[in-house]
């Protein structure tokens, strides 16, 4: 930056010095690859999709929005709302989702659906009925589900030589490979109904910004249906254009009626069953993995009770797995609830002055460790972030049956992602400008991920 550039201008141009910083890391379960987002420079808003080889540190550009889009970016209204909820100010690729093996990546650009084959490094656009919001591949890498026009849709990933884009043999079960609808708004209030999107309260206040979850075999989805018709309407005028008709916004201010949220299990065969959420006001979180049945965390309107429900996907019935109550409120912890691979429930509870990690019926952390978020549930341990003796520092801990080990070092704020013996550790502190990202291979080899952020 030139010497004539003052700090306020630089602070604005760099979006608080965040542009150019590598972020949104996903590590393959076998540790073979790491996927992440980064813009080309410290004042470039356009995010690109990258891959890095943990063993060599070699980077590969997977998707460049400037090459994929012929014109400027045009965001559909639902995508703008989603970015607002996520506090996302960037452009280009700002979010993505992968299959279980991290061989297929799906993302949306200007309401269009793109998929990247990480094995071959090829990115292609799938012709679908957009505008596309929140595309997510199924765990097997055969299909992509997404939301368009309030409907949940799914499209098969094209096959090459009878093999899926992710490199696995593909069986569409006799289904037509065309883009098709799984659930769509209907009834008198269809304009106020959406499938597969988080409602305002969940996205803005509870950290749940998604509205559908794939089953481990890719044959079913757990989906939210949101009816906004009971929510009060607000009329917002444009002070710069007094002649313009005011816009209408559904906004559930404190003490008023919320959106009606229900959950369904939807199958690729066209089946649909409603899930019993026990009439709780809020659907706070969901989880579906091979470790057990789908899980829902539901919360009462007064936020003093949270129940974790296991769902029978065939009939929609639920059973109580765990419950937490508090005379003031129950804090929602990101990454929970979850299952370990052998079917033990992972949750965080407030007990005796500390937020403690509980796996199955065993408490694995004690004070002074305060668990803030569950980052990864591994085969033998759980990776969490939280505080210990110094409440000004947010650290990463590995928690197992033999105790608690701190992964991060030095003062500051640390976070991590991992898979297959590879841990990506991000660290920010007062001793450096911006965030430093390190790739740790089996705790021995360490490589820095390049950051283009300004200082």
Secondary structure, 3 states (H helix, E strand, C coil): CCCCCCHHHHHHHCCCCCCCCCEEEEECCCCCCEEEEEECCCCCCEEEEEEECCCCCCEEEEECHHHHCCCCCCCCHHHHHHHHHCCCCCEECCCCEECCCCCEEEEEECCEEEEEECCCCEEEEECCCCCCEEEEECCCCCEEEEEECCEEEEEECCCECCECCCCCECCCCCCCCCCEEEECCCCCCHHHEEECCCCHHHHHHCCCCCCEEECCCCCEEEEEEEECCCCCEEEECCCCCCCCCCEEEECCCCCCCCCEEEEEEEECCCCEEEECCCCCCEEEEEECCCCCCCEEEEECCCCCEEEEEEECCCCCCEEEEEEEECCCCCCCCECCCEECCCCCEEEEEEECCEEEEEECCEECCCCCCEEEEEEEECCCEEEEEEECCCCCCEEEEEEECCEEEECCCCCCEEEEEEECCEEEEEEECCCCCCEEEEEEECCCEEEECCCCCCC
